[in-house]
Amino acid sequence: GAGVSQSPSNKVTEKGKDVELRCDPISGHTALYWYRQSLGQGLEFLIYFQGNSAPDKSGLPSDRFSAERTGGSVSTLTIQRTQQEDSAVYLCASSLGYYRGYEQYFGPGTRLTVT
Amino acid sequence: SQQGEEDPQALSIQEGENATMNCSYKTSINNLQWYRQNSGRGLVHLILIRSNEREKHSGRLRVTLDTSKKSSSLLITASRAADTASYFCATVQNRDDKIIFGKGTRLHILP
């Protein structure tokens, strides 16, 4: 079946502009996660959704970052007034349930470059 | 240091040799997972080992977990060029169920 998809695959934007990143999880996966990965670094947790609710927003680096999930499926991560330090690969993952015992299936990521 | 730290940071070995990567963590965990990331791609789940398990095998992969030392190792036997990738360990913490990824080990298999 189809895996996790993300769009766009690459995004170049000017500093100060807003961007929206999209994630389509695997059908039937209730949990959805967003991570950020800077060049050569590990994954930085941003936010996760269980259904449409986001119980844990602690990883969002600033109030310029927000995310929503509608219909228990597609999620969008919005970054307002982008800064150069926002440049990274943004990865989305989904799983059947939340964390314990459930492997995460990752999308290919969106590479964001802020100029 | 952070939860789920891998070492070494980078490893180069000859094709056919075994590759061993280690992961250390700090807090009590429910399970530990290993993922692989090929350059520029998403992560792929390799194996999950629960806190009450000591060893697990999957094909050429062997994972051990020592909860007394808070460490895990991933062994890849008879390495192949296609094994060249970054390998991450991820721990699921008991206290809050959060999964935390390390910074990874970059493995390079030399022909």
Boltz contact constraints between the chains, C-beta under 6 A:
constraints:
  - contact:
      token1: [A, 41]
      token2: [B, 103]
      max_distance: 6.0
  - contact:
      token1: [A, 42]
      token2: [B, 101]
      max_distance: 6.0
  - contact:
      token1: [A, 42]
      token2: [B, 102]
      max_distance: 6.0
  - contact:
      token1: [A, 42]
      token2: [B, 103]
      max_distance: 6.0
  - contact:
      token1: [A, 42]
      token2: [B, 104]
      max_distance: 6.0
  - contact:
      token1: [A, 43]
      token2: [B, 101]
      max_distance: 6.0
  - contact:
      token1: [A, 99]
      token2: [B, 92]
      max_distance: 6.0
  - contact:
      token1: [A, 99]
      token2: [B, 97]
      max_distance: 6.0
  - contact:
      token1: [A, 99]
      token2: [B, 99]
      max_distance: 6.0
  - contact:
      token1: [A, 100]
      token2: [B, 30]
      max_distance: 6.0
  - contact:
      token1: [A, 100]
      token2: [B, 92]
      max_distance: 6.0
  - contact:
      token1: [A, 100]
      token2: [B, 97]
      max_distance: 6.0
  - contact:
      token1: [A, 103]
      token2: [B, 45]
      max_distance: 6.0
  - contact:
      token1: [A, 106]
      token2: [B, 42]
      max_distance: 6.0
  - contact:
      token1: [A, 106]
      token2: [B, 43]
      max_distance: 6.0
  - contact:
      token1: [A, 107]
      token2: [B, 42]
      max_distance: 6.0
  - contact:
      token1: [A, 108]
      token2: [B, 41]
      max_distance: 6.0
  - contact:
      token1: [A, 108]
      token2: [B, 42]
      max_distance: 6.0
  - contact:
      token1: [A, 109]
      token2: [B, 42]
      max_distance: 6.0
